[in-house]
Amino acid sequence: MTHKKPTDQAHQQSSGLDIHKRSMDAVPRWALAICAVLLVLSFAIRQIGLDITTPLNKIMAAYAARIENRSLAEHKKLSRETHHLEDKINRLEIRVTRLEHQHPVMVK
């Protein structure tokens, strides 16, 4: 009795099915039910002929703009803080240099 080794393609298909099975097992059943309801609802809306993509696109564009504005505001805030810290460091370096010149004993 000889055992055949699975071909690479068969092995890839079986591992692909394994990944699919594991991912499906990881998803809660209620989440799958919600996705199924949304899918059926989208098919029904499309069959009726309602266009909901335009309002949804506007809503998503507004969310994207809001996220972008928040990001830019945080970047500007960090930029101001960084500039303030750089100024402080420069002043401290000048101060240290002056103190070193005033007290040559402290210089290594």
C-alpha positions in Angstrom: 0.0 0.0 0.0 1.6 3.3 -1.1 0.6 6.7 0.2 0.5 9.5 -2.3 1.8 12.9 -1.2 -0.6 15.7 -1.8 0.4 18.0 -4.6 1.3 21.6 -3.8 -2.0 22.7 -5.3 -4.0 20.3 -3.3 -2.1 21.3 -0.2 -2.7 25.0 -0.8 -6.4 24.4 -1.3 -6.7 22.4 1.9 -4.8 25.0 3.8 -7.0 27.7 2.3 -10.1 25.8 3.4 -8.6 25.4 6.8 -7.9 29.2 7.1 -11.5 29.8 5.9 -12.9 27.4 8.4 -10.9 28.9 11.2 -11.8 32.4 10.3 -15.5 31.5 10.1 -15.3 29.8 13.5 -13.8 33.0 15.0 -16.6 35.2 13.9 -19.6 35.3 16.3 -22.8 34.0 15.0 -24.7 37.3 15.7 -22.1 39.1 13.5 -22.8 36.7 10.6 -26.5 37.2 11.1 -26.2 41.0 10.9 -24.0 40.8 7.8 -26.6 38.5 6.2 -29.5 40.9 7.0 -27.5 43.8 5.6 -26.8 41.8 2.4 -30.5 41.0 1.9 -31.4 44.6 2.7 -29.0 45.9 0.2 -30.3 43.5 -2.5 -33.9 44.6 -1.7 -33.0 48.3 -1.9 -31.3 47.7 -5.2 -34.3 45.8 -6.6 -36.6 48.6 -5.5 -34.4 51.1 -7.4 -33.6 53.4 -4.5 -30.2 55.2 -4.7 -28.7 55.3 -1.3 -25.1 55.4 -2.4 -25.0 59.2 -2.9 -26.1 60.0 0.7 -23.9 57.3 2.1 -20.9 58.7 0.1 -21.6 62.2 1.4 -21.8 60.9 5.0 -18.5 59.0 4.6 -16.8 61.9 3.0 -17.9 64.1 5.9 -16.4 61.6 8.4 -13.2 61.4 6.4 -13.0 65.3 6.3 -13.6 65.4 10.1 -10.9 62.8 10.8 -8.4 64.6 8.5 -9.1 68.0 10.2 -8.6 66.4 13.7 -5.3 64.9 12.5 -4.1 68.2 11.1 -5.1 70.0 14.3 -3.1 67.5 16.4 -0.1 67.8 14.0 -0.2 71.6 14.4 -0.4 71.3 18.1 2.5 68.9 18.3 4.5 71.2 15.9 3.9 74.2 18.2 5.0 72.2 21.2 8.1 70.9 19.4 9.0 74.5 18.4 8.5 75.6 22.0 10.8 72.8 23.3 13.4 73.6 20.7 13.5 77.2 21.8 13.8 76.2 25.4 16.7 73.8 24.6 18.5 76.6 22.6 18.1 79.0 25.6 19.4 76.4 28.0 22.4 75.6 25.8 23.3 79.3 25.6 22.9 79.5 29.4 25.2 76.5 29.9 27.8 77.9 27.6 27.8 81.3 29.5 28.1 79.5 32.8 31.0 77.4 31.5 32.8 80.6 30.4 32.2 82.3 33.7 33.5 79.3 35.7 36.4 77.7 33.8 36.9 75.3 36.7 33.7 73.5 35.8 34.9 72.9 32.2 36.3 69.4 31.7 
